[in-house]
Amino acid sequence: MPAAFGPSPTGRALRIGAGVVFLAWLIFSLWHFNVTPQRLWNGLGGLLVILKLMIPPSPGEMWMDILKGLAESVAMAFLGTFIAALIAVPLSFLGARNVMTNTLARFSVRRVFDGFRGVDQLIWALAYVRAVGLGPLAGVLAIATADIAVLAKLYAEAIENAEKRQAEGIAAAGGSPSLIVRFGIIPQVLPVMVGHALYFMESNTRSASILGVVGAGGIGLQIAERIRVRHWDEVAFIIIMLIVMVAAIDWISGKLRRRLIGGR
């Protein structure tokens, strides 16, 4: 590969030009957003003041509300992920190349996935709060709607990467298309599907704590209320509890994923 050691004049000019364009874009972005050392220094000073007010963390007098909010966030994450995974399974077969042979139909389904993935959970939460009102139901629907397309795409890729020989063997024995999917594809991709669902469960536990800020239930509402009244010690306690809860869910889901995959 001589170009790696001695690039041509055209290639060298293109590299220099790309570097200049990137540097100009970076400088313009910093100027447009008014990113200055003075603002960063002032922000760091304000952050240090908040950190001092957080020490020592305290559950406050309404600690039962904090525990209720944490349990609500976990329940929202579980229900939202379960609904999304359940709906994503049949949709994934419609988007898999080795199952859906109609190119136009598969292309349309994949573009629908792309469209749903382009909308964040927080936007869905704002919409569902308007539709169904305040509370955890809006959060569950927001998590499920945002995750359906992502899980369906991941599941479709797992189906496309499945070993073909099992499906071909069932087809050669006279199996119907439904039997080919049931016994030739699903046993291969099921551990991957469950592993993805467990990972999204862990991720959605963090997301559920943010959705409460817009009224979609969970611990986020407790955090927003305490920030509003500047009870930073209670905010610190909630953050510590969130870290412990996410770490515990990560440990449990990791154990389950390893057991499903078959490794120790």
C-alpha positions in Angstrom: 0.0 0.0 0.0 2.3 2.8 -1.2 -0.3 5.5 -0.5 0.0 4.9 3.2 3.7 5.9 3.1 3.9 8.3 0.3 0.5 10.0 -0.5 0.1 11.7 -3.8 0.0 15.5 -3.9 -3.8 15.4 -4.5 -4.3 13.1 -1.5 -2.1 15.4 0.7 -4.0 18.5 -0.5 -7.4 16.8 0.3 -6.2 15.8 3.8 -5.0 19.3 4.5 -8.2 20.8 3.1 -10.3 18.5 5.3 -8.3 19.4 8.4 -8.7 23.1 7.7 -12.5 22.7 7.2 -12.8 20.7 10.4 -10.8 23.2 12.4 -12.8 26.1 11.0 -16.1 24.3 11.8 -14.9 23.6 15.4 -13.9 27.3 15.9 -17.2 28.5 14.5 -19.1 26.2 16.8 -17.3 27.3 19.9 -17.8 31.0 18.9 -21.5 30.4 18.0 -22.2 28.7 21.4 -20.2 31.4 23.2 -17.8 28.8 24.8 -15.3 31.0 26.6 -12.8 30.2 29.4 -14.6 32.8 31.6 -17.9 31.0 31.3 -16.4 27.6 31.9 -14.6 28.9 35.0 -17.7 30.5 36.4 -19.7 27.3 35.7 -17.1 25.2 37.5 -17.3 27.5 40.5 -21.0 27.1 40.6 -20.8 23.4 40.3 -18.3 23.2 43.2 -20.8 25.2 45.4 -23.6 22.7 44.6 -21.3 19.8 45.4 -20.5 21.4 48.8 -24.2 21.7 49.5 -24.7 18.0 48.7 -22.4 16.9 51.5 -23.5 15.1 53.6 -26.3 13.4 51.6 -29.6 13.2 53.5 -32.8 11.3 52.8 -34.9 14.1 54.3 -38.2 13.7 56.0 -40.0 12.4 52.9 -37.7 9.4 52.3 -40.7 7.1 51.7 -41.5 9.2 48.6 -38.0 8.6 47.4 -38.3 4.8 47.8 -41.6 4.9 46.1 -40.2 6.9 43.2 -37.3 4.5 42.8 -39.6 1.5 42.7 -41.8 3.3 40.2 -38.9 4.0 37.9 -37.9 0.3 38.0 -41.5 -0.8 37.3 -41.7 1.7 34.4 -38.4 0.4 32.9 -39.5 -3.2 33.2 -43.0 -2.7 31.7 -41.8 -0.4 28.9 -39.0 -2.8 27.9 -41.2 -5.9 28.1 -43.9 -4.3 25.9 -41.2 -3.1 23.4 -39.5 -6.5 23.2 -42.8 -8.3 22.8 -43.9 -6.1 19.9 -40.4 -5.9 18.3 -40.1 -9.7 17.8 -42.7 -10.0 15.0 -41.6 -6.7 13.5 -38.0 -7.9 13.4 -39.0 -10.8 11.1 -40.6 -8.3 8.7 -37.4 -6.4 8.5 -35.0 -9.4 8.2 -33.6 -10.1 4.7 -33.7 -13.9 5.0 -37.3 -14.0 6.1 -39.0 -11.1 4.3 -37.9 -11.7 0.7 -40.1 -8.8 -0.7 -37.5 -6.0 -1.0 -40.1 -3.2 -1.1 -41.9 -4.4 2.0 -38.6 -4.9 3.9 -37.3 -1.5 2.8 -40.6 0.2 4.0 -40.5 -1.6 7.4 -36.8 -0.6 7.9 -37.6 3.0 7.1 -40.4 3.0 9.6 -37.8 1.7 12.2 -35.5 4.6 11.3 -38.3 7.1 11.7 -39.3 5.9 15.2 -35.6 5.8 16.2 -35.2 9.4 15.3 -37.6 10.5 18.1 -36.2 10.6 21.7 -37.9 9.1 24.7 -38.4 12.6 26.2 -40.3 13.8 23.2 -42.6 10.7 23.4 -43.0 11.4 27.1 -44.2 15.0 26.5 -46.6 13.7 23.9 -48.0 10.9 26.1 -48.3 13.3 29.1 -50.6 15.4 26.9 -52.5 12.3 25.7 -53.0 10.2 28.9 -52.1 12.7 31.6 -49.4 12.8 34.3 -48.2 9.6 35.9 -46.1 6.5 35.2 -48.4 5.3 32.3 -47.0 8.1 30.1 -43.5 7.0 31.0 -44.2 3.3 30.2 -45.7 4.2 26.8 -42.8 6.6 26.0 -40.1 3.9 26.9 -42.0 1.2 24.9 -42.6 3.5 21.8 -38.9 4.6 21.7 -37.5 1.1 22.1 -39.7 -0.9 19.7 -37.9 0.3 16.6 -34.4 0.0 18.1 -35.0 -3.6 19.4 -36.7 -4.6 16.1 -33.7 -3.4 14.2 -31.3 -5.3 16.5 -33.4 -8.4 16.4 -33.7 -8.2 12.6 -29.9 -8.1 12.3 -29.6 -11.1 14.6 -32.1 -13.0 12.5 -30.1 -12.2 9.3 -26.9 -13.5 10.9 -28.5 -16.8 12.0 -27.0 -20.0 10.7 -28.7 -21.1 7.5 -28.1 -24.8 7.7 -30.7 -25.4 10.5 -33.4 -23.6 8.5 -32.4 -25.4 5.3 -32.5 -28.8 7.1 -36.1 -28.2 8.3 -37.1 -27.0 4.8 -35.6 -30.1 3.3 -37.6 -32.3 5.7 -40.8 -30.7 4.4 -41.2 -28.1 7.2 -43.6 -25.2 6.6 -42.3 -21.6 6.7 -43.7 -21.2 10.2 -41.8 -24.3 11.4 -38.6 -23.1 9.8 -39.0 -19.8 11.8 -40.0 -21.7 15.0 -37.3 -24.4 15.0 -34.7 -23.1 12.6 -34.3 -19.4 13.5 -35.8 -18.6 16.9 -33.7 -21.1 19.0 -30.6 -19.4 17.5 -31.6 -15.8 18.1 -33.6 -16.1 21.3 -30.6 -15.7 23.7 -29.5 -12.6 21.7 -33.0 -11.1 21.9 -33.3 -11.7 25.6 -29.8 -10.3 26.1 -30.7 -7.1 24.3 -33.9 -6.8 26.2 -32.0 -7.1 29.5 -29.5 -4.5 28.5 -32.4 -2.1 27.5 -34.0 -2.8 30.8 -30.9 -1.5 32.5 -30.6 1.5 30.3 -34.3 2.4 30.6 -33.9 2.4 34.4 -31.7 5.5 34.0 -34.0 7.0 31.4 -37.1 6.6 33.6 -35.4 8.8 36.2 -35.4 11.6 33.6 -38.9 11.1 32.3 -40.3 12.1 35.6 -39.0 15.6 35.2 -41.7 16.2 32.5 -44.4 14.5 34.6 -44.1 10.9 33.3 -43.7 9.4 36.7 -40.7 7.9 38.4 -38.0 9.3 40.6 -37.4 12.2 38.2 -40.3 14.2 39.8 -38.7 13.8 43.2 -35.4 15.1 41.8 -37.0 18.1 40.1 -38.9 19.1 43.2 -35.8 19.0 45.4 -33.7 20.9 42.9 -36.5 23.6 42.7 -36.3 24.1 46.5 -32.5 23.7 46.6 -32.4 20.7 48.9 -29.1 19.5 47.4 -28.4 17.1 50.2 -31.5 15.1 49.3 -30.7 15.3 45.6 -27.3 13.7 46.4 -29.0 10.9 48.4 -31.3 10.2 45.4 -28.4 10.2 43.0 -26.5 7.7 45.2 -29.6 5.5 45.4 -29.9 5.6 41.6 -26.3 4.5 41.2 -26.8 1.6 43.6 -30.0 0.6 41.9 -28.5 0.7 38.4 -25.4 -1.2 39.5 -27.6 -3.9 41.1 -29.7 -4.2 37.9 -26.5 -4.3 35.8 -25.1 -7.1 37.9 -28.3 -9.2 37.8 -28.8 -8.7 34.0 -25.1 -9.6 33.4 -25.6 -12.8 35.3 -28.8 -13.6 33.3 -27.1 -12.7 30.0 -24.1 -15.0 30.7 -26.4 -17.8 31.7 -28.5 -17.4 28.5 -25.4 -17.3 26.3 -24.0 -20.4 28.0 -20.8 -19.0 29.3 -19.6 -19.0 32.9 
